[in-house]
Amino acid sequence: MKKNITILFAIIASLFICSCGKAAVDSSGCFSNIDDAVSNAQKKNQDILVVVTMCGDDAQSQNFVDTIIRDEKFKNDIASNYSVVRMDFSQSSYEATVAAEDANDTAKKNAEKRAQTMQDNTQFANLLNVSVTPMVYILSKEEYLITSIYYDSSEKSYEGFKALLEEKKETIDEMHKMIYQTKIGTPEEKMNAIDALFEATAPDNRIFLTDLLASAKKIDPNNKSGILGKLTLAAADSQAKKALNSGDFKTAVTTYLSVENEPSISPEDKQQSVYTAAYIAAVSELEENSVVIEYLQRAIDLAPDSEEVPAIKRVMDALAAQ
């Protein structure tokens, strides 16, 4: 995986799960990766609980694991009502992805599987913008981020954590209602429901709405709602950020450039998207300066009278002088 840039977010390193099995759940009822948790959530119509810790490296994380996760009530209660996935940032989890030099073939294959799980979950955790542990994130079965809980060391009991979870019930129920509205009614009603959910979601969390936002083009292809451009632009932005998250600069650039051909999007917004594509192509060294300059000229041509044009021209001049 290519080294990511810090334009929009930093790649979180060494994320893994401790003590979870493959597709099966562990002794606490946890899945080992997000894909299995999502599949289970959709099958059982449950929300998803993503638990992020640093087992052994962070005292509060270890306390959370020992006191909450390993409590028998967790498996029979929380893990029965939520699809739980555990992710761990610890050095020991990272080391478990590398087999010893004298390991047999089975051990090597197991290490490779753990490494793949680490990579998949790392990319997902990057989308969550994890900055502190232990953290618990609650997502809908559609993978829309609903809310999060930071485990304070003062709540050193299963009952204490359960109370924190119960406090989120109203927020969770409200989100469920909004999600349901995106699936019923006329095309215009669905579009308005998607827009309402988009506005109710924190900007950093809108990346989880990518597929829903992208569906707007099929729901309202003729823009009768008047908001197709807004949602299409948001979908492209989210898709590009997901690509950046996985180190795929080419897809990110292509996605931002694709906005240029969307009739429902304003010239100024198209200009900003094409400029962003040029910026990523330049800083990632994906393209030569000549190609980046071409992108910048295309950005100017989209809205030649915009207030951004002088700044874009200065960038073009600087690149041409190199």
C-alpha positions as CSV (number, residue, x, y, z in Angstrom):
1,M,0.0,0.0,0.0
2,K,1.4,3.4,-1.0
3,K,2.4,5.8,1.7
4,N,-0.6,8.2,2.2
5,I,-0.4,11.9,2.3
6,T,-1.7,14.1,5.1
7,I,-4.0,16.3,2.9
8,L,-7.2,15.1,4.5
9,F,-6.2,12.6,7.2
10,A,-3.3,10.5,8.5
11,I,-3.1,6.8,8.0
12,I,-3.3,5.0,11.3
13,A,-0.6,2.4,11.6
14,S,-0.6,-1.0,13.3
15,L,-4.3,-1.6,13.8
16,F,-5.4,-5.1,14.6
17,I,-7.7,-7.2,16.7
18,C,-6.5,-9.1,19.7
19,S,-8.0,-12.5,20.6
20,C,-10.7,-12.7,17.9
21,G,-11.2,-15.6,15.5
22,K,-11.7,-15.5,11.7
23,A,-15.3,-15.3,10.6
24,A,-16.4,-16.9,13.9
25,V,-16.8,-14.9,17.0
26,D,-14.4,-15.2,20.0
27,S,-15.2,-16.2,23.5
28,S,-16.6,-12.7,24.2
29,G,-18.9,-12.7,21.1
30,C,-16.6,-10.4,19.0
31,F,-15.8,-10.7,15.3
32,S,-12.3,-10.2,14.0
33,N,-12.9,-7.8,11.1
34,I,-15.5,-5.3,10.0
35,D,-16.7,-7.2,7.0
36,D,-17.8,-10.1,9.1
37,A,-19.4,-7.8,11.6
38,V,-21.3,-6.0,8.8
39,S,-22.5,-9.2,7.3
40,N,-23.8,-10.4,10.6
41,A,-25.5,-7.1,11.4
42,Q,-27.3,-7.2,8.1
43,K,-28.4,-10.8,8.6
44,K,-29.7,-10.1,12.1
45,N,-30.9,-6.5,11.6
46,Q,-28.5,-5.2,14.3
47,D,-26.3,-2.2,14.7
48,I,-22.5,-2.6,14.7
49,L,-20.3,-1.9,17.7
50,V,-16.7,-1.2,16.8
51,V,-14.4,-1.5,19.8
52,V,-11.0,0.1,19.4
53,T,-8.3,-0.5,22.1
54,M,-4.5,-0.8,22.7
55,C,-4.4,-4.0,24.6
56,G,-1.3,-4.0,26.9
57,D,-0.1,-0.6,25.7
58,D,-2.8,1.6,27.3
59,A,-4.0,1.0,30.9
60,Q,-7.5,2.2,30.2
61,S,-7.8,-0.1,27.1
62,Q,-6.6,-3.0,29.2
63,N,-9.1,-2.1,31.9
64,F,-11.9,-1.9,29.3
65,V,-11.0,-5.4,27.9
66,D,-10.7,-7.0,31.4
67,T,-13.7,-5.3,33.0
68,I,-16.2,-5.0,30.1
69,I,-15.4,-7.3,27.2
70,R,-14.4,-10.2,29.3
71,D,-17.4,-9.9,31.6
72,E,-19.8,-12.8,30.9
73,K,-22.7,-10.4,30.6
74,F,-21.0,-8.7,27.6
75,K,-21.4,-11.8,25.4
76,N,-24.9,-12.6,26.5
77,D,-26.2,-9.0,26.5
78,I,-24.3,-6.5,24.4
79,A,-22.8,-8.9,21.9
80,S,-26.2,-10.5,21.5
81,N,-27.9,-7.3,20.6
82,Y,-25.0,-5.7,18.6
83,S,-22.7,-7.1,16.0
84,V,-19.4,-6.4,17.7
85,V,-15.9,-6.1,16.1
86,R,-12.8,-5.6,18.2
87,M,-9.8,-3.7,16.8
88,D,-6.5,-3.3,18.6
89,F,-3.7,-0.9,18.0
90,S,-1.1,-2.6,20.2
91,Q,2.5,-3.5,19.2
92,S,1.8,-7.1,20.1
93,S,-1.1,-7.3,17.6
94,Y,1.1,-5.8,14.9
95,E,3.9,-8.3,15.6
96,A,1.4,-11.1,15.3
97,T,1.1,-10.4,11.6
98,V,4.7,-11.5,10.9
99,A,5.6,-15.1,11.1
100,A,8.9,-16.3,12.6
101,E,11.6,-17.2,10.1
102,D,11.5,-20.8,11.0
103,A,7.6,-21.0,11.1
104,N,5.9,-23.8,9.2
105,D,3.5,-23.2,6.3
106,T,0.4,-23.1,8.5
107,A,1.9,-20.5,10.8
108,K,2.9,-18.4,7.8
109,K,-0.5,-18.6,6.3
110,N,-2.2,-17.6,9.5
111,A,0.2,-14.6,9.8
112,E,-0.8,-13.6,6.3
113,K,-4.4,-13.7,7.2
114,R,-3.8,-11.6,10.3
115,A,-1.9,-9.1,8.1
116,Q,-4.8,-8.8,5.7
117,T,-7.3,-8.4,8.5
118,M,-5.0,-5.7,10.0
119,Q,-4.9,-3.8,6.6
120,D,-8.7,-4.0,6.1
121,N,-9.5,-2.9,9.6
122,T,-6.8,-0.2,9.5
123,Q,-8.4,1.4,6.5
124,F,-11.8,1.3,8.2
125,A,-10.4,2.8,11.4
126,N,-8.8,5.6,9.4
127,L,-12.3,6.5,8.3
128,L,-13.4,6.7,11.9
129,N,-10.5,9.2,12.6
130,V,-9.5,7.3,15.7
131,S,-7.4,9.5,17.9
132,V,-7.8,8.1,21.4
133,T,-8.4,4.7,23.0
134,P,-10.5,3.0,24.2
135,M,-13.3,4.1,21.9
136,V,-16.5,2.5,20.9
137,Y,-18.3,3.4,17.7
138,I,-21.9,2.6,16.9
139,L,-22.9,2.2,13.3
140,S,-26.1,1.1,11.6
141,K,-26.2,-2.1,9.6
142,E,-25.8,0.1,6.5
143,E,-22.4,1.2,8.0
144,Y,-23.6,4.8,8.7
145,L,-21.7,6.1,11.7
146,I,-24.3,7.0,14.4
147,T,-22.3,8.0,17.5
148,S,-19.3,7.1,19.6
149,I,-18.4,6.5,23.3
150,Y,-15.1,7.2,25.0
151,Y,-14.6,4.9,27.9
152,D,-13.6,6.9,30.9
153,S,-11.7,5.0,33.6
154,S,-14.1,6.2,36.2
155,E,-16.7,3.9,34.7
156,K,-14.9,0.7,35.8
157,S,-17.7,-1.7,35.6
158,Y,-19.9,-3.5,33.1
159,E,-22.9,-1.7,34.5
160,G,-21.2,1.6,34.1
161,F,-20.5,1.0,30.4
162,K,-23.9,-0.3,29.8
163,A,-25.3,2.9,31.2
164,L,-23.2,4.9,28.8
165,L,-24.6,2.8,26.0
166,E,-28.1,3.3,27.1
167,E,-27.6,7.0,27.1
168,K,-27.1,6.8,23.3
169,K,-30.5,5.1,22.7
170,E,-32.3,8.3,21.8
171,T,-29.6,9.2,19.3
172,I,-29.6,5.7,17.8
173,D,-33.4,5.6,17.5
174,E,-33.5,9.0,15.8
175,M,-30.9,7.9,13.3
176,H,-32.8,4.7,12.5
177,K,-35.9,6.8,11.7
178,M,-33.9,9.0,9.4
179,I,-32.3,6.0,7.6
180,Y,-35.8,4.5,7.2
181,Q,-37.1,7.6,5.5
182,T,-34.4,7.3,2.8
183,K,-35.9,4.0,1.7
184,I,-39.6,5.0,1.4
185,G,-41.8,7.4,-0.5
186,T,-41.5,9.2,-3.8
187,P,-38.1,9.9,-5.4
188,E,-38.3,13.5,-4.2
189,E,-39.1,12.4,-0.7
190,K,-36.2,10.0,-0.7
191,M,-33.9,12.8,-1.9
192,N,-35.0,15.1,0.8
193,A,-34.5,12.3,3.4
194,I,-31.0,11.6,2.1
195,D,-30.2,15.3,2.3
196,A,-31.6,15.5,5.9
197,L,-29.4,12.6,6.9
198,F,-26.4,14.2,5.2
199,E,-27.0,17.5,7.1
200,A,-27.5,15.7,10.4
201,T,-24.2,13.8,10.0
202,A,-21.0,15.5,11.2
203,P,-18.8,16.5,8.2
204,D,-16.0,14.0,9.3
205,N,-18.6,11.2,9.3
206,R,-20.2,11.8,6.0
207,I,-17.7,9.5,4.3
208,F,-19.8,6.6,5.6
209,L,-22.8,7.9,3.6
210,T,-20.8,7.5,0.3
211,D,-23.0,4.8,-1.3
212,L,-26.2,6.4,-0.2
213,L,-25.2,9.8,-1.6
214,A,-24.1,8.1,-4.9
215,S,-27.6,6.6,-5.2
216,A,-29.1,10.0,-5.7
217,K,-28.3,10.0,-9.4
218,K,-30.5,6.9,-9.9
219,I,-33.3,8.2,-7.6
220,D,-33.6,11.6,-9.2
221,P,-31.7,11.6,-12.6
222,N,-33.5,14.7,-13.8
223,N,-32.9,16.7,-10.6
224,K,-36.5,17.4,-9.9
225,S,-35.6,17.8,-6.3
226,G,-33.1,20.5,-7.1
227,I,-30.5,19.0,-4.8
228,L,-29.0,16.3,-7.1
229,G,-25.9,18.5,-7.6
230,K,-25.3,18.9,-3.9
231,L,-25.5,15.1,-3.2
232,T,-23.5,14.1,-6.3
233,L,-20.7,16.5,-5.3
234,A,-20.8,15.1,-1.8
235,A,-20.7,11.5,-3.1
236,A,-17.6,12.3,-5.3
237,D,-15.9,13.9,-2.4
238,S,-16.5,10.9,-0.1
239,Q,-15.4,8.4,-2.8
240,A,-12.2,10.3,-3.4
241,K,-11.5,10.5,0.4
242,K,-12.0,6.7,0.6
243,A,-9.5,6.2,-2.2
244,L,-7.0,8.4,-0.5
245,N,-7.5,6.4,2.7
246,S,-6.3,3.3,0.9
247,G,-3.5,5.1,-0.9
248,D,-5.2,5.0,-4.3
249,F,-4.2,8.5,-5.6
250,K,-5.2,7.6,-9.1
251,T,-8.8,6.8,-8.2
252,A,-9.0,9.9,-6.0
253,V,-7.8,12.1,-8.9
254,T,-10.2,10.4,-11.4
255,T,-13.1,10.8,-9.1
256,Y,-12.6,14.5,-8.6
257,L,-12.1,15.0,-12.3
258,S,-15.4,13.2,-13.0
259,V,-17.3,16.0,-11.4
260,E,-16.4,18.1,-14.4
261,N,-19.0,16.2,-16.5
262,E,-21.9,16.5,-14.0
263,P,-24.6,18.9,-15.3
264,S,-26.3,19.3,-11.9
265,I,-23.1,20.7,-10.3
266,S,-22.3,24.4,-10.5
267,P,-19.2,25.6,-12.5
268,E,-17.6,26.9,-9.3
269,D,-18.0,23.6,-7.5
270,K,-16.7,21.8,-10.6
271,Q,-13.7,24.2,-10.6
272,Q,-12.9,23.4,-7.0
273,S,-13.1,19.6,-7.6
274,V,-10.8,19.8,-10.6
275,Y,-8.4,22.0,-8.7
276,T,-8.4,19.4,-5.9
277,A,-7.6,16.7,-8.4
278,A,-4.7,18.7,-9.7
279,Y,-3.4,19.3,-6.1
280,I,-3.5,15.6,-5.3
281,A,-1.8,14.7,-8.6
282,A,1.0,17.2,-7.8
283,V,1.7,16.4,-4.1
284,S,1.5,12.6,-4.7
285,E,3.7,13.0,-7.8
286,L,1.2,10.9,-9.7
287,E,1.5,13.2,-12.7
288,E,4.1,15.3,-14.4
289,N,3.9,19.1,-13.9
290,S,2.6,19.4,-17.5
291,V,-0.4,17.2,-16.8
292,V,-1.1,19.1,-13.5
293,I,-1.0,22.4,-15.4
294,E,-3.5,21.0,-17.9
295,Y,-5.8,20.1,-15.0
296,L,-5.5,23.6,-13.6
297,Q,-6.3,25.2,-16.9
298,R,-9.4,23.0,-17.1
299,A,-10.4,24.3,-13.7
300,I,-10.0,27.9,-14.9
301,D,-12.1,27.2,-18.0
302,L,-14.9,25.8,-15.9
303,A,-15.5,29.2,-14.2
304,P,-13.2,31.8,-15.7
305,D,-14.7,34.6,-13.7
306,S,-14.5,33.0,-10.3
307,E,-12.5,34.6,-7.5
308,E,-10.3,31.5,-7.3
309,V,-8.8,32.0,-10.8
310,P,-5.9,34.4,-9.8
311,A,-4.7,31.9,-7.2
312,I,-5.0,29.0,-9.6
313,K,-2.9,31.0,-12.2
314,R,-0.2,31.6,-9.6
315,V,0.1,27.9,-9.0
316,M,0.3,27.3,-12.8
317,D,3.1,29.8,-13.1
318,A,5.0,28.3,-10.2
319,L,4.8,24.8,-11.7
320,A,5.8,26.1,-15.2
321,A,8.9,27.7,-13.6
322,Q,10.1,24.4,-12.2
